[in-house]
Amino acid sequence: MNKQITTLLFDLDGTLIDTNELIISSFLHTLEIFQPGLYKREDVLPFLGPTLTETFVGIDPHNAEAMTKEYRKFNLEQHDLLVKEFEGVFETIRTLYENKYKLAIVSTKVRATVIKGLALTNLDQFFDVIISLDEVKHAKPNPEPLEKALKLLDSKPKETMMIGDNYHDILGGKNAGTYTCGVSWSIKGRSYLEQYDPDYMLDTMADLLDIVGVGSK
């Protein structure tokens, strides 16, 4: 593509690192405590993407705070056992970094969890800018997190791409005026993301290098 792309904003969970099993297990653990017997694995898949507050308030507003606390406790305890990097991510991010692209994480997770995931997969060395749930009033798909990242990177929307595995990422990019890119390894499936009309779709993370023109003249 795209000589004009200088800046890449990445979702973390489900995009760069495979936290799907951790998230599903954390939801099932929490829901079994508060609403035993009501939820199976397939029932929690829609909860991947939104903030925990959104999800638990929708399930049980009276216990949402306690549910969030229990989820985060279990999630932290199991984190290093269940999280792994998606294939080709490290090499691709390293190549982008070495080619002087501006990189940031824009996540709906709290900052401590984001940092833990980046450190576990050795991706922390490439990201100086992290916008987590702790830095914003409004999570994706509101443009606020992306706009904060752009300000810190001194970048404009027209030179930026948002890459993610959920509709929050695609709509967040559209709302902020950036290019958008989905990943086909989203647990919700390629066709689900295509409903939101991203500008690009990755089959592998390395495909991103071709899109932004790394290595081309």
C-alpha positions in Angstrom: 0.0 0.0 0.0 1.0 2.5 1.9 4.0 4.7 2.0 1.9 7.1 4.0 1.4 4.8 7.0 3.8 5.8 9.7 1.9 4.7 12.8 0.4 1.3 13.9 -1.9 1.0 16.8 -2.4 -2.6 18.1 -5.0 -4.2 20.2 -3.3 -6.7 22.5 -5.5 -9.6 23.6 -6.5 -11.8 20.6 -4.4 -9.8 18.2 -0.8 -9.9 19.3 -1.1 -12.4 22.1 -3.4 -15.4 22.5 -5.3 -14.8 25.7 -8.5 -16.5 24.5 -8.2 -19.5 26.8 -7.3 -17.3 29.7 -10.3 -15.0 29.2 -12.8 -17.8 28.6 -11.5 -19.7 31.7 -11.7 -16.5 33.8 -15.3 -15.8 32.7 -16.4 -19.4 33.3 -14.7 -19.4 36.8 -16.4 -16.1 37.8 -19.8 -16.9 36.4 -19.8 -20.4 38.1 -19.3 -18.6 41.4 -22.0 -16.0 41.0 -24.5 -17.7 38.6 -23.7 -21.5 38.9 -24.7 -23.8 36.1 -25.9 -21.0 33.7 -23.0 -20.5 31.4 -21.1 -22.8 29.0 -18.0 -22.1 27.0 -19.9 -20.9 23.9 -22.0 -18.6 26.0 -19.1 -16.4 27.0 -17.6 -15.8 23.6 -19.6 -12.6 23.1 -17.9 -11.2 26.2 -14.5 -11.2 24.6 -13.8 -7.6 23.6 -16.0 -5.3 25.7 -14.8 -4.0 29.1 -15.4 -6.2 32.1 -17.6 -3.5 33.5 -19.8 -3.5 30.4 -20.1 -7.3 30.5 -20.8 -7.8 34.2 -23.2 -4.9 34.5 -25.1 -6.4 31.7 -25.2 -9.8 33.5 -25.8 -8.7 37.1 -25.5 -5.0 37.9 -25.7 -5.6 41.7 -22.7 -7.9 41.7 -20.7 -6.4 38.8 -18.0 -5.0 41.0 -17.5 -8.2 42.9 -17.5 -10.2 39.7 -14.9 -8.0 38.1 -12.7 -8.3 41.2 -13.0 -12.1 41.1 -12.3 -12.3 37.4 -9.2 -10.2 37.7 -7.9 -12.2 40.6 -8.3 -15.5 38.7 -7.0 -14.0 35.5 -3.8 -12.8 37.1 -3.2 -16.1 38.9 -3.5 -18.1 35.6 -2.0 -15.5 33.3 1.4 -17.0 32.7 0.1 -20.5 32.4 -2.4 -19.8 29.7 -1.1 -16.9 27.6 1.1 -17.3 24.5 2.1 -15.3 21.5 0.5 -15.7 18.1 2.7 -17.1 15.4 4.9 -14.5 13.6 4.0 -11.7 15.9 7.4 -11.1 17.5 9.2 -11.1 14.2 6.7 -8.8 12.6 6.7 -6.3 15.4 10.5 -6.3 15.6 10.7 -5.6 11.9 8.3 -2.7 12.1 10.2 -1.3 15.1 13.5 -1.6 13.3 12.0 0.2 10.3 11.1 3.1 12.6 7.3 2.8 12.6 5.6 4.4 15.5 3.9 1.6 17.6 1.4 1.7 20.4 -0.9 -0.6 22.3 -4.5 0.4 22.6 -6.4 -2.0 24.8 -9.5 -2.3 26.9 -7.5 -4.1 29.6 -6.1 -2.4 32.7 -2.5 -1.3 32.4 -1.0 -3.8 34.7 -2.5 -6.7 32.7 -1.3 -5.2 29.4 2.2 -4.8 30.7 2.2 -8.4 32.1 1.2 -9.8 28.7 3.8 -7.7 26.8 6.6 -8.7 29.2 5.7 -12.4 29.0 6.0 -12.4 25.2 9.0 -10.1 25.1 7.0 -7.5 23.2 7.4 -4.8 25.8 10.7 -3.6 24.3 8.9 -2.4 21.2 6.1 -0.4 22.8 6.8 2.9 24.6 3.1 4.0 24.3 0.4 2.0 26.0 -3.2 3.3 26.3 -5.1 1.0 28.6 -8.5 1.3 30.3 -6.7 3.2 33.1 -5.8 6.1 30.9 -9.3 6.9 29.4 -12.8 7.7 30.4 -14.3 5.9 27.4 -13.0 2.6 25.9 -13.0 1.6 22.3 -15.0 2.0 20.1 -15.0 5.5 21.4 -12.1 7.3 19.6 -10.6 8.6 22.9 -8.0 5.8 23.4 -6.8 6.1 19.8 -6.7 9.9 19.9 -4.6 9.7 23.1 -2.1 7.4 21.4 -1.9 9.6 18.4 -1.2 12.6 20.5 1.6 10.8 22.4 3.1 9.6 19.1 2.6 13.0 17.4 0.8 11.2 14.5 -2.3 12.1 12.4 -5.2 9.7 11.8 -4.6 9.7 8.0 -1.1 8.1 8.6 -2.3 5.6 11.1 -3.8 2.1 11.1 -5.6 0.4 14.0 -5.2 -3.4 14.0 -7.4 -5.7 16.1 -9.5 -8.8 16.5 -12.8 -7.3 17.5 -15.4 -4.9 16.3 -14.4 -2.4 19.0 -11.0 -2.1 17.2 -12.5 -1.6 13.7 -15.2 0.9 14.8 -12.7 2.6 17.1 -10.4 3.2 14.1 -13.3 4.4 11.9 -14.4 6.8 14.7 -10.9 8.2 15.1 -10.4 8.5 11.3 -7.6 5.9 10.9 -7.2 3.0 8.5 -8.5 -0.2 10.0 -7.3 -3.8 9.9 -8.8 -7.0 11.2 -7.1 -10.3 12.0 -8.5 -13.5 10.6 -7.4 -15.5 13.7 -10.0 -13.6 15.8 -11.9 -16.2 17.9 -15.1 -14.7 16.6 -14.1 -15.5 13.0 -13.0 -13.7 9.9 -16.6 -13.3 8.6 -17.7 -11.7 11.9 -15.0 -9.0 11.5 -15.7 -8.4 7.8 -19.2 -7.3 8.8 -17.6 -4.1 10.1 -15.8 -3.4 6.8 -12.1 -3.1 7.8 -9.8 -1.6 5.2 -7.6 -4.7 5.4 -7.6 -8.2 6.8 -4.6 -10.2 7.9 -4.3 -13.9 7.4 -0.9 -13.9 9.1 0.7 -11.1 11.1 3.5 -10.9 8.5 0.9 -9.8 5.9 1.0 -6.4 7.7 4.6 -5.8 6.3 3.3 -6.0 2.8 0.4 -3.7 3.5 2.5 -0.9 4.9 5.3 -1.5 2.4 8.2 -2.7 4.5 10.9 -3.9 2.2 9.4 -2.4 -1.0 10.9 0.4 -3.0 
